[in-house]
Amino acid sequence: MNTLKEARKRKGLTQSQLAVECGCSQGWIVQMEQGKGLPSPDLAKRIAETLQIPVMTLLFPNG
């Protein structure tokens, strides 16, 4: 499981709920969770704030 998915589940959010809160599509959340895409810096900041995780974990998921 990746950090984004783990953090989302800890917060008790579905992919759809996270997408709505962050202003993106559910499909984009799915892609990020599958490692098929990286968020823009702005979206990464919104996701990080929502999930209360460091933004760098979204921009650089492999360290």
N, C-alpha and C positions, 0 to 999 in steps of 0.2 A: 504494500500500500504506500502511496506517496504522501508527502507532507500536506499538500493541498487537500486531498481527500480525507486524511486523518483529521486535520484541523476543522474541516467542514463538518465532519461527523461529530467531533467533540462539541461543537456549537449546536448540534441538533438540527442542522439545516439540510434541506434537500438541495440538489443541484439547481433546481428551479428557483428556490427561495434565495440562494446565494446570488444567482444571476440577476434576479429582480433587485436585490439590495445593492448590487454593484453596478447595475446599469449595463449588463451585457446579456448575451443569449445563453441559454442552457447548453446549446451545442458547443459554445466556446469553453464553458466550464468543463464539459466532457473532454474536449480536446486537450486542455491543460492537464487534467487528471490522468489522461492516457500518455502524457509526454509528447503530444503531437504539435504543441504550440506553446509559445511563451506570451504572456500578456505584455501590453505596452506598459511603460513605467507608470502612467496614470492609472490604468486598470489594476496593476499590481498593488499600487498604494491603496486603492479602494478595497480590494480584496483583503490585503493585510490588515487594514484598520477594522474591517468587519469581523475577521477571524482572530484578530489580536495575535498575529504572528509577524516576525520580521519580514519586511518587504524583500530583502535579499534572498530569502528562501524561495520566492516565486520567480525572481529574475535569474537566479543561478541555482536551479534545483539539484544540480549534481555537485554542489560545493563550490 
